[in-house]
């Protein structure tokens, strides 16, 4: 029995050793202590530390969009206007953040940095969607990191809106479903730089 256990342990150790030797020859892989990982989709902060922002999405990943008042809200102020998920004219890009890789404070600060109260765009809160909900509408999501925001992504409905023209019915449906499937979280202290709403889940 002891001989059998010794043999199994030896095979296991040799398998791990061989696997580690092989993986170091793969493109974009790096060793950090005892951990190996692909560097694809990873960024470095100002101190040279690796920060995860994977290029691929998992279905249960949390995605949030900044919501502005009153332009993105229904008249009663309790729900989302479908325009919250309509792309600006000329592009097929609905800007969102990957909450699973960051936190609500960061997402709020980003939202406040692009608010414009004079254009009815005062920061109100965050709308949550899971990746599988986005995909269920027939839309896509693409990882599009920015120099100042590695958590940035875009939802794409497959159509580029034209100024002052309504979306074709099939794309209106996508935008409406995105709004209906999302969960709105209101920030109770929008003037603060810290998130003032409930746990986003």
C-alpha positions in Angstrom: 0.0 0.0 0.0 2.8 2.3 0.9 4.6 1.6 -2.4 1.4 2.3 -4.3 0.9 5.7 -2.6 4.5 6.5 -3.2 4.1 5.7 -6.9 1.0 7.8 -7.2 2.6 10.8 -5.4 5.6 10.5 -7.7 3.5 10.4 -10.8 1.5 13.4 -9.5 4.6 15.5 -8.8 6.1 14.7 -12.1 2.9 15.6 -13.9 2.8 19.0 -12.2 6.4 19.6 -12.9 6.0 18.7 -16.6 2.8 20.8 -16.9 4.7 23.8 -15.5 7.6 23.3 -17.9 5.2 23.2 -20.8 3.0 26.1 -19.9 6.0 28.5 -19.7 6.5 28.1 -23.4 3.0 29.2 -24.2 2.6 32.7 -25.6 1.6 35.4 -23.2 2.0 33.3 -20.0 4.0 34.4 -17.1 5.2 33.0 -13.7 4.5 34.9 -10.5 5.7 32.9 -7.5 3.8 29.6 -7.8 1.0 31.0 -10.0 0.7 31.0 -13.7 -1.8 33.0 -15.7 -2.3 34.3 -19.2 -1.4 38.0 -19.6 -4.0 38.5 -22.3 -6.5 41.0 -21.1 -4.4 42.0 -18.1 -3.2 45.6 -17.5 -0.7 47.1 -15.1 -1.3 50.0 -12.8 1.1 52.9 -12.2 3.1 50.7 -9.9 3.5 47.9 -12.3 1.0 45.6 -10.6 -1.2 43.3 -12.6 -4.9 44.2 -12.6 -7.4 41.7 -13.9 -9.7 42.9 -16.7 -10.3 39.8 -18.7 -11.0 40.1 -22.4 -13.7 37.4 -22.2 -17.0 37.6 -20.3 -18.6 35.0 -18.2 -22.4 34.8 -18.2 -22.9 35.7 -14.5 -20.7 38.8 -14.7 -22.2 42.0 -13.4 -22.4 44.9 -15.9 -23.6 48.4 -14.9 -24.6 51.5 -16.8 -24.6 55.0 -15.3 -28.2 56.4 -15.2 -29.0 60.1 -15.3 -32.0 62.1 -14.2 -34.4 63.0 -15.6 -33.4 62.0 -19.1 -33.1 58.2 -18.4 -36.1 57.8 -16.1 -39.8 57.3 -16.8 -42.0 60.2 -15.9 -42.9 58.8 -12.5 -39.2 58.5 -11.7 -39.5 54.8 -10.7 -38.2 53.0 -13.7 -35.9 53.2 -16.7 -36.7 54.9 -19.9 -35.6 52.6 -22.8 -33.4 55.4 -24.0 -31.0 54.5 -21.2 -29.8 51.8 -23.4 -29.9 53.6 -26.8 -26.6 54.3 -28.4 -25.7 57.9 -29.4 -26.3 58.6 -33.1 -23.5 57.5 -35.4 -22.2 54.6 -33.3 -23.4 51.3 -32.0 -21.9 51.6 -28.5 -23.8 51.6 -25.2 -21.1 52.4 -22.6 -21.0 50.2 -19.5 -18.6 49.2 -16.8 -17.6 45.7 -15.6 -18.7 45.8 -12.0 -17.4 42.3 -11.3 -13.8 43.6 -11.7 -14.2 46.9 -9.9 -16.6 48.5 -7.4 -19.6 50.8 -7.1 -17.5 53.7 -6.0 -15.4 53.6 -9.2 -18.5 53.3 -11.4 -20.2 56.2 -9.6 -17.1 58.4 -10.0 -17.1 57.6 -13.7 -20.8 58.4 -14.0 -20.3 61.7 -12.3 -17.4 62.6 -14.5 -19.7 62.5 -17.6 -22.9 64.0 -16.0 -24.3 67.3 -17.5 -27.1 68.7 -15.4 -27.8 71.5 -17.9 -28.7 68.7 -20.4 -30.9 66.9 -18.0 -28.1 64.4 -17.1 -27.6 64.5 -13.4 -26.1 61.3 -11.9 -29.0 59.2 -10.4 -27.6 55.7 -9.9 -26.6 52.5 -11.7 -28.5 50.0 -13.7 -27.4 46.4 -13.3 -27.4 43.7 -16.0 -25.8 40.3 -16.1 -24.0 39.3 -19.2 -26.5 36.4 -19.9 -29.3 39.0 -19.7 -27.6 41.1 -22.3 -27.0 38.2 -24.6 -30.6 37.0 -24.2 -31.8 40.2 -26.0 -29.8 39.3 -29.1 -27.3 42.1 -28.2 -23.5 41.7 -27.8 -21.0 43.0 -25.3 -17.4 43.9 -26.2 -14.5 44.7 -23.9 -13.3 48.2 -24.9 -10.9 49.4 -22.2 -10.0 53.1 -22.1 -6.7 54.7 -21.0 -8.4 55.9 -17.8 -10.9 53.0 -17.4 -9.8 49.4 -18.0 -13.2 48.2 -16.9 -15.0 49.8 -19.8 -17.2 47.8 -22.2 -19.8 48.4 -24.9 -23.2 46.8 -25.4 -23.9 46.6 -29.2 -27.4 46.0 -30.5 -26.3 45.6 -34.2 -27.6 48.9 -35.5 -26.2 52.5 -35.7 -28.9 55.1 -34.8 -29.5 58.1 -37.0 -30.1 61.5 -35.5 -33.8 62.3 -35.0 -34.9 59.0 -36.4 -36.5 56.1 -34.5 -34.9 52.7 -34.3 -36.3 50.0 -36.5 -38.8 47.9 -34.6 -36.5 44.9 -34.0 -33.8 47.2 -32.5 -36.4 49.1 -30.4 -37.3 45.7 -29.0 -33.7 45.1 -28.0 -33.3 48.4 -26.3 -36.6 48.0 -24.5 -35.7 44.5 -23.2 -32.3 45.7 -21.9 -34.1 48.4 -19.9 -36.8 45.9 -18.7 -34.2 43.3 -17.6 -32.0 45.7 -15.8 -32.3 46.5 -12.1 -32.1 50.1 -11.1 -30.1 51.1 -8.0 -30.6 54.7 -6.9 -27.8 56.6 -5.2 -29.1 58.4 -2.1 -26.3 60.9 -2.0 -25.4 61.7 -5.6 -23.2 64.7 -4.6 -20.8 62.4 -2.8 -18.0 60.6 -4.7 -18.7 57.4 -2.8 -21.6 55.1 -3.7 -24.6 55.9 -1.6 -27.0 53.2 -2.7 -27.7 49.6 -1.7 -25.5 46.6 -2.5 -25.6 46.0 -6.2 -26.6 42.4 -6.8 
